[in-house]
Amino acid sequence: MSKKGIALMLLFVFVLSIGLMGCGSSQTAKKEVKMLRVGSDTAFAPFEYQDEKTKEYVGFDMDLIKAIGKQMGYQVKVQGMNFDGLIPALETGAIDAVISAMTITEARAKKVNFSKPYYQSGLAIMVQKDNKTITSFKDLEGKKIAVQIGTTGATEAKKIKNATVREFNNAPEAFMELKAGGVDAVVNDLPVNEFYLAQGGGSKYAKVVGKPLSAEDYGIATAKKNTELAKKIDQALADLKKNGEYEKIYVKWFGKKPAK
Ligand code: ARG
């Protein structure tokens, strides 16, 4: 065979094998369901918590992220982890997204991408039921306050003059400290405090006082470099808001329609 002949044949084999490789991978890609690994601190009812009977993670965020995954053609796998470990886990690539009642803040937005806001929240004070001295954030000066570590509640509590801030791994631990009388107040997200009072047995000993401190928006976080995923999530969220699915989930957990 001439040199040209050999070269042509090699080229032929090369092109053929590339073609076959292409087939193979596209076939497996079709069969494989794409997986969205989602991190959450699952002790924050009604947004994310474990159902006592089924042991499943349930809540507004859980329903929302499942619906978003479905809309994008992804299967969602939720991994429970401490709140202050969520952004580091995104940064190292251990997870793809975070949904954890996480407030969109400037400081966090330097490290991660946030979706469009999906829930309007705010911080509130919880005290023991018979407390008559604390009725506003001003009254927290010089007091002992329990918060969850790494949260906006912790950041705000630390700004209060002469206050002693005690940080706990999760919100239920902060609530327990209030119950035990170890602190004067808990600063935490209002809807979570309210749910705890109404359904978690908190109303026996605690109450929410004062006006919410700040307006906060929750967002779904993704890694800074994963802009494609961030776009897909925003698109899916917009679709769910349009087709009524978002409203259905909202009504299921909050008993009212979302503010427009
Ligand atoms: N919204 C607050 C924040 O972003 C508290 C969130 C805590 N979330 C949780 N799942 N424990 O800091």
Residues whose N, C-alpha, C, O or C-beta is under 5 A from the ligand:
A	BS01	LIG	D41 A43 F44 F83 S100 A101 M102 T103 G150 T151 T152 G153 D189
